[in-house]
């Protein structure tokens, strides 16, 4: 059966404006959390960052875009402009931010002309209006943009933000949206973080899955800085896919933005169910891959290993065995993970990747009978260390699976713990893609 992919039909509000007018600050204030990276550096936001705004039981989707630039020949900026223009076609309302402190710039007129050509519904917003006297001096020139009365706010100081949201909701309801009936994503949504070191093809895999180019895909390492979320439904199953900035070694993080991006990537792993570790097949497993895999395992996340750029590997059939051996050696601590060979460019491994994600998610939530656990204990090939007695065990939790064993002393060697985990996978359930945690309690 062919996968059926649909997006949640919610009104989309797009934030546009030249660089450094406060789009990301406004975005973070409206969604109620720090998601877009905010600095004084021009062009900080490179991707379209999406989240929900919830207001007294009503909600809509807000998109923070990269700035639209004039005279830039840089590939990343041109790609960002292309994505922003594409997003205009889908927007139900555009919030056009201008600087209410310094006045209109040439870029604002360029953006205004693009918005008129797109025939989008535009609400002009004047940001940074903390100084009323200064704002009144530039107020008249704002009308030259051709979008009528500007809506004054100060995102940084939360001035007039309540009124702004009420204005947006009123406009959306006038268009026929019933914002109160928008159901939240199912609790059964599988949250998937796509992670890996920079430039291994994470964004390409992300785009392959959502079937839409919204994150930047260029050959320049470190292109993705923000975390990009996308809710999709495939064959009746709900997923939240997260494309993240690549994790770099700490010694190489010498820029504030990349430092924040790394922290956000770690956060995305923490709030995910399944982590897809993307590895460049042309490079093999690196120390950075080991670090990311270890982080996911310690956090109790399901894991899937995606060997990407497989189309570039010659004699691929012969190489499969070599790669499997390398993964077993260097990523032995997550050797329970399904391995998928992918090529985002050629859409190779798409179905297999989804199946692996589903398998990991199901394993995370699997509960096995207590009788099976105690039967396994009786069949342990490796006997407990001298003086250690295992009385009985049971599974006490899921996400990840946690097993509690009652013993005569809680100091259990790690080597024997590994033997117990291995026996659980071999005799009870493989728990494909899921880590197994063990706890030991001394019996009175």
C-alpha positions as CSV (number, residue, x, y, z in Angstrom):
1,X,0.0,0.0,0.0
2,X,1.4,3.4,-1.0
3,X,2.1,5.8,1.9
4,X,-0.4,8.5,2.2
5,X,1.1,11.7,3.5
6,X,-1.1,14.5,4.8
7,X,-0.4,17.7,6.8
8,X,-2.5,18.9,9.6
9,X,-4.7,21.5,8.1
10,X,-4.2,24.5,10.3
11,X,-4.0,28.2,9.4
12,X,-0.4,29.3,8.7
13,X,0.9,32.7,9.8
14,X,4.2,33.8,8.2
15,X,6.6,36.2,9.8
16,X,8.6,38.1,7.1
17,X,10.9,41.1,7.1
18,X,14.5,42.2,6.5
19,X,17.2,41.0,8.8
20,X,17.4,42.0,12.4
21,X,13.9,43.6,12.8
22,X,13.0,41.2,15.6
23,X,11.1,38.3,13.9
24,X,12.7,35.6,16.0
25,X,12.1,37.6,19.2
26,X,8.4,38.0,18.3
27,X,8.2,34.3,17.3
28,X,9.6,33.2,20.7
29,X,7.3,35.5,22.6
30,X,4.2,34.3,20.8
31,X,4.9,30.6,21.1
32,X,6.0,31.1,24.7
33,X,9.4,29.5,24.5
34,X,12.9,30.2,23.2
35,X,13.0,28.2,19.9
36,X,14.3,30.5,17.3
37,X,17.9,31.7,17.9
38,X,18.0,35.4,18.8
39,X,21.2,37.4,18.3
40,X,22.2,40.8,16.8
41,X,23.9,39.0,13.9
42,X,22.2,39.6,10.6
43,X,20.8,36.5,9.0
44,X,20.8,34.3,12.1
45,X,17.6,32.4,11.1
46,X,18.3,30.4,8.0
47,X,15.3,28.0,8.0
48,X,11.6,28.3,8.4
49,X,10.9,27.5,12.1
50,X,7.4,26.3,13.0
51,X,5.4,26.1,16.2
52,X,1.9,26.6,17.5
53,X,0.5,29.7,19.2
54,X,-2.2,28.8,21.8
55,X,-4.4,31.6,23.1
56,X,-7.3,30.9,25.4
57,X,-8.3,27.6,23.7
58,X,-7.6,28.9,20.2
59,X,-4.5,28.1,18.2
60,X,-2.7,28.7,14.9
61,X,0.6,27.8,13.3
62,X,3.4,30.4,13.3
63,X,6.3,30.3,10.9
64,X,9.5,32.3,11.5
65,X,11.4,32.8,8.2
66,X,14.9,33.8,7.3
67,X,15.2,37.4,6.2
68,X,14.7,38.4,2.6
69,X,18.0,40.0,1.5
70,X,19.0,42.5,-1.2
71,X,22.1,42.0,-3.3
72,X,23.2,38.7,-1.7
73,X,24.9,36.2,-3.9
74,X,25.7,33.7,-1.2
75,X,24.1,30.3,-1.8
76,X,22.6,30.0,1.7
77,X,20.9,33.4,1.5
78,X,19.6,32.8,-1.9
79,X,18.2,29.4,-0.9
80,X,16.6,31.1,2.2
81,X,14.9,33.7,0.0
82,X,13.6,30.9,-2.2
83,X,12.1,29.0,0.7
84,X,10.5,32.2,2.1
85,X,8.9,33.0,-1.3
86,X,7.5,29.5,-1.5
87,X,6.1,29.8,2.0
88,X,4.2,32.9,0.9
89,X,2.1,30.7,-1.4
90,X,0.8,28.7,1.6
91,X,0.4,31.4,4.2
92,X,-3.1,32.4,5.3
93,X,-1.8,35.7,6.8
94,X,1.6,37.4,6.5
95,X,3.0,39.5,9.4
96,X,5.3,42.0,7.8
97,X,7.7,43.3,10.4
98,X,9.5,46.7,10.0
99,X,11.8,48.6,12.3
100,X,9.7,51.2,14.2
101,X,12.9,52.7,15.8
102,X,15.1,53.3,12.8
103,X,12.5,53.6,10.1
104,X,12.1,52.2,6.6
105,X,15.1,50.7,4.7
106,X,15.4,49.9,1.0
107,X,15.0,46.2,1.8
108,X,11.5,46.9,3.2
109,X,10.4,48.4,-0.1
110,X,11.7,45.3,-1.9
111,X,9.8,43.0,0.4
112,X,6.7,45.1,0.1
113,X,6.8,44.7,-3.7
114,X,7.2,41.0,-3.4
115,X,4.3,40.7,-1.0
116,X,2.1,42.7,-3.3
117,X,2.9,40.4,-6.2
118,X,2.2,37.4,-4.1
119,X,-1.3,38.8,-3.3
120,X,-0.9,37.6,0.3
121,X,-3.0,39.0,3.1
122,X,-0.6,41.3,4.9
123,X,-0.6,42.8,8.4
124,X,2.1,45.5,8.7
125,X,3.7,45.4,12.1
126,X,6.0,48.1,13.4
127,X,8.4,46.6,16.0
128,X,10.7,48.3,18.5
129,X,8.4,51.1,19.4
130,X,9.5,51.5,23.0
131,X,10.1,55.2,22.5
132,X,6.8,56.8,21.6
133,X,8.2,60.1,20.7
134,X,10.8,58.6,18.3
135,X,8.1,56.3,16.8
136,X,5.8,59.3,16.0
137,X,8.6,60.8,14.0
138,X,8.9,57.9,11.6
139,X,5.2,56.9,11.8
140,X,4.1,58.7,8.6
141,X,6.7,57.0,6.4
142,X,5.4,53.6,7.3
143,X,2.3,54.2,5.1
144,X,4.6,54.5,2.1
145,X,4.8,50.7,2.1
146,X,1.2,50.5,1.0
147,X,-0.2,48.2,3.7
148,X,-2.2,50.8,5.6
149,X,-2.1,51.4,9.4
150,X,0.9,49.8,11.0
151,X,0.3,47.8,14.2
152,X,2.8,49.0,16.8
153,X,4.5,46.5,19.1
154,X,7.7,45.9,21.1
155,X,8.4,42.2,21.0
156,X,11.4,42.5,23.4
157,X,9.2,44.3,26.0
158,X,6.0,42.4,25.2
159,X,4.2,45.6,24.3
160,X,0.8,45.2,22.6
161,X,1.4,41.4,22.0
162,X,-2.0,40.4,23.5
163,X,-3.7,42.8,21.1
164,X,-1.7,41.5,18.2
165,X,-2.8,37.9,18.8
166,X,-6.4,39.0,19.2
167,X,-6.1,40.8,15.8
168,X,-4.6,37.7,14.2
169,X,-7.4,35.5,15.6
170,X,-10.1,37.9,14.4
171,X,-8.7,37.9,10.9
172,X,-8.4,34.1,10.8
173,X,-12.0,33.6,12.1
174,X,-13.2,36.1,9.5
175,X,-11.7,33.8,6.9
176,X,-13.8,31.0,8.2
177,X,-11.3,29.1,10.5
178,X,-12.8,27.6,13.6
179,X,-9.7,27.8,15.7
180,X,-11.3,26.3,18.8
181,X,-11.8,22.9,17.0
182,X,-8.2,22.3,16.1
183,X,-7.3,19.1,17.9
184,X,-3.9,18.7,19.3
185,X,-1.6,16.1,17.9
186,X,-2.3,12.6,19.1
187,X,-0.6,11.3,22.2
188,X,0.5,8.4,20.1
189,X,2.6,10.7,17.9
190,X,6.0,9.3,17.3
191,X,8.6,12.0,17.9
192,X,11.7,11.5,15.8
193,X,14.9,13.5,16.0
194,X,17.2,13.3,13.0
195,X,20.7,13.9,14.3
196,X,24.3,13.5,13.2
197,X,27.4,15.5,12.7
198,X,27.3,18.4,10.2
199,X,27.0,17.8,6.5
200,X,25.9,14.1,6.6
201,X,22.6,14.7,4.8
202,X,20.2,15.1,7.7
203,X,18.2,17.9,6.0
204,X,18.0,15.9,2.8
205,X,16.6,12.9,4.7
206,X,14.2,15.2,6.5
207,X,13.0,16.6,3.2
208,X,12.7,13.2,1.7
209,X,10.4,12.2,4.5
210,X,8.1,15.2,4.5
211,X,8.3,15.4,0.7
212,X,8.8,19.1,0.7
213,X,11.9,21.2,0.6
214,X,11.6,23.5,3.6
215,X,15.0,23.1,5.3
216,X,18.1,24.3,3.6
217,X,20.0,21.6,1.7
218,X,23.4,22.9,0.6
219,X,26.9,21.4,0.5
220,X,28.1,23.9,3.1
221,X,28.6,22.3,6.6
222,X,26.6,23.9,9.3
223,X,23.8,25.2,7.1
224,X,21.0,24.2,9.5
225,X,21.1,26.2,12.8
226,X,17.5,26.1,13.9
227,X,15.4,23.1,14.9
228,X,12.7,22.4,12.3
229,X,9.5,20.5,13.3
230,X,7.0,18.9,10.9
231,X,3.9,16.9,11.9
232,X,2.9,14.4,9.2
233,X,0.6,11.5,8.9
234,X,1.6,8.3,7.0
235,X,-0.8,5.4,6.7
236,X,-2.8,6.7,9.7
237,X,0.3,7.0,11.9
238,X,1.3,10.4,13.3
239,X,4.9,11.6,13.4
240,X,6.7,14.7,14.5
241,X,10.0,14.8,12.6
242,X,12.7,17.2,13.9
243,X,15.7,18.2,11.7
244,X,18.5,19.6,13.9
245,X,21.8,21.4,13.5
246,X,24.8,19.0,13.5
247,X,26.5,18.3,16.7
248,X,30.2,19.4,16.6
249,X,33.0,18.6,18.9
250,X,33.1,21.0,21.8
251,X,36.6,22.2,20.9
252,X,35.2,23.5,17.5
253,X,32.2,25.4,18.9
254,X,33.6,28.9,19.2
255,X,30.6,30.9,17.9
256,X,27.6,31.7,20.2
257,X,25.0,30.7,17.6
258,X,26.6,27.2,17.0
259,X,26.8,26.7,20.8
260,X,23.1,27.4,21.2
261,X,22.3,25.2,18.2
262,X,24.2,22.3,19.8
263,X,22.2,22.8,23.0
264,X,19.0,22.8,21.0
265,X,20.0,19.6,19.3
266,X,20.5,17.9,22.7
267,X,17.1,19.2,23.7
268,X,15.5,17.7,20.6
269,X,17.0,14.4,21.5
270,X,15.7,14.6,25.0
271,X,12.1,15.3,23.9
272,X,12.1,12.7,21.1
273,X,11.0,9.0,21.2
274,X,13.3,7.8,18.4
275,X,16.7,9.2,17.3
276,X,17.7,8.6,13.7
277,X,21.5,8.8,13.7
278,X,22.6,9.8,10.2
279,X,26.1,8.6,9.3
280,X,28.0,9.5,6.1
281,X,28.6,6.2,4.3
282,X,31.6,7.7,2.6
283,X,33.3,8.5,5.9
284,X,32.1,5.6,8.1
285,X,31.6,5.8,11.9
286,X,33.4,8.7,13.5
287,X,34.1,9.5,17.2
288,X,31.4,12.2,16.9
289,X,28.9,9.6,15.8
290,X,29.8,7.5,18.9
291,X,29.2,10.5,21.1
292,X,25.8,11.2,19.6
293,X,24.8,7.5,19.9
294,X,26.0,7.4,23.5
295,X,23.9,10.5,24.3
296,X,20.7,8.9,22.8
297,X,21.3,5.6,24.6
298,X,21.9,7.3,28.0
299,X,18.7,9.3,27.5
300,X,16.7,6.1,26.9
301,X,15.8,6.9,23.3
302,X,15.0,4.5,20.6
303,X,17.7,4.5,17.9
304,X,17.9,3.9,14.2
305,X,21.2,4.1,12.3
306,X,20.9,5.5,8.8
307,X,24.0,5.1,6.6
308,X,23.3,7.9,4.1
309,X,24.9,8.7,0.7
310,X,24.8,5.0,-0.1
311,X,24.6,5.9,-3.8
312,X,28.2,7.1,-3.7
313,X,29.5,3.7,-2.5
314,X,31.1,1.5,-5.1
315,X,30.7,-2.3,-4.8
316,X,28.0,-1.6,-2.3
317,X,27.1,-5.3,-1.8
318,X,30.6,-6.1,-0.7
319,X,30.7,-3.0,1.5
320,X,27.5,-3.9,3.4
321,X,29.4,-6.5,5.4
322,X,32.2,-4.1,6.2
323,X,29.9,-1.4,7.4
324,X,27.9,-3.8,9.6
325,X,31.2,-5.0,11.2
326,X,32.3,-1.4,11.7
327,X,29.0,-0.5,13.4
328,X,29.1,-3.6,15.6
329,X,32.6,-2.6,16.7
330,X,32.3,1.1,17.2
331,X,28.6,1.4,18.1
332,X,28.4,-1.8,20.1
333,X,26.4,-0.1,22.9
334,X,23.5,0.4,20.5
335,X,24.0,-2.8,18.5
336,X,20.3,-3.5,19.0
337,X,19.5,-0.6,16.5
338,X,18.1,-1.3,13.1
339,X,20.4,-0.3,10.3
340,X,19.1,1.3,7.1
341,X,21.1,2.1,4.0
342,X,19.8,5.4,2.5
343,X,20.3,7.8,-0.3
344,X,18.2,10.9,0.2
345,X,19.0,12.1,-3.3
346,X,17.6,8.9,-4.9
347,X,15.0,8.3,-2.1
348,X,16.7,4.9,-1.4
349,X,15.7,3.3,1.9
350,X,12.6,5.5,2.6
351,X,10.2,2.7,3.3
352,X,12.8,0.8,5.3
353,X,13.6,3.9,7.4
354,X,9.9,4.4,8.3
355,X,9.6,0.7,9.3
356,X,12.7,0.9,11.5
357,X,11.4,4.0,13.2
358,X,8.1,2.2,13.9
359,X,9.9,-0.8,15.2
360,X,12.0,1.2,17.6
361,X,8.9,3.1,18.8
362,X,7.0,-0.1,19.4
363,X,9.9,-1.6,21.3
364,X,10.1,1.4,23.6
365,X,6.5,0.8,24.6
366,X,6.6,-3.0,24.9
367,X,5.7,-4.7,28.1
368,X,6.5,-8.4,28.6
369,X,5.0,-10.8,31.1
370,X,6.7,-11.3,34.5
371,X,6.5,-15.1,34.0
372,X,8.7,-14.7,30.9
373,X,11.3,-12.8,32.8
374,X,11.6,-15.3,35.6
375,X,11.7,-18.2,33.1
376,X,14.6,-16.4,31.4
377,X,16.5,-16.1,34.7
378,X,16.3,-19.9,35.1
379,X,17.9,-20.3,31.7
380,X,20.8,-17.9,32.1
381,X,23.9,-19.4,30.5
382,X,26.2,-17.2,32.5
383,X,25.9,-17.9,36.2
384,X,25.8,-14.9,38.6
385,X,29.2,-13.8,40.2
386,X,30.1,-15.6,43.4
387,X,27.9,-14.6,46.2
388,X,25.2,-12.9,44.1
389,X,21.7,-14.3,44.0
390,X,18.8,-13.3,41.7
391,X,15.5,-14.1,43.3
392,X,13.0,-12.8,40.6
393,X,12.4,-9.9,38.3
394,X,9.7,-7.9,36.6
395,X,9.3,-5.1,34.1
396,X,8.5,-1.8,35.9
397,X,8.3,0.8,33.1
398,X,8.4,1.5,29.4
399,X,9.9,4.4,27.3
400,X,12.5,2.9,27.8
401,X,11.8,-0.7,29.0
402,X,13.1,-0.9,32.6
403,X,13.5,-4.2,34.5
404,X,13.8,-4.5,38.3
405,X,15.5,-7.5,39.8
406,X,15.4,-8.5,43.4
407,X,18.8,-9.6,44.7
408,X,20.7,-10.3,47.9
409,X,23.1,-7.5,47.2
410,X,22.7,-4.5,44.8
411,X,26.3,-4.3,43.6
412,X,26.0,-6.1,40.3
413,X,29.0,-6.1,37.9
414,X,28.3,-4.4,34.6
415,X,29.5,-7.5,32.7
416,X,26.7,-9.5,34.3
417,X,24.2,-6.8,33.6
418,X,25.2,-7.0,30.0
419,X,24.6,-10.7,30.1
420,X,21.1,-10.2,31.5
421,X,20.2,-7.6,28.8
422,X,21.5,-10.0,26.1
423,X,19.4,-12.9,27.5
424,X,16.3,-10.7,27.6
425,X,16.7,-9.9,23.9
426,X,17.5,-13.5,22.9
427,X,14.9,-15.3,25.0
428,X,12.0,-12.8,25.6
429,X,11.9,-10.1,23.0
430,X,14.6,-8.4,20.8
431,X,13.4,-4.9,21.8
432,X,14.6,-3.8,18.4
433,X,15.9,-0.2,18.5
434,X,15.2,0.3,22.2
435,X,17.7,0.4,25.1
436,X,17.1,-1.8,28.1
437,X,17.7,-0.4,31.6
438,X,18.2,-2.6,34.7
439,X,17.6,-1.8,38.3
440,X,18.5,-4.0,41.3
441,X,17.0,-4.0,44.7
442,X,18.1,-5.9,47.8
443,X,15.3,-8.2,49.1
444,X,14.6,-7.9,52.8
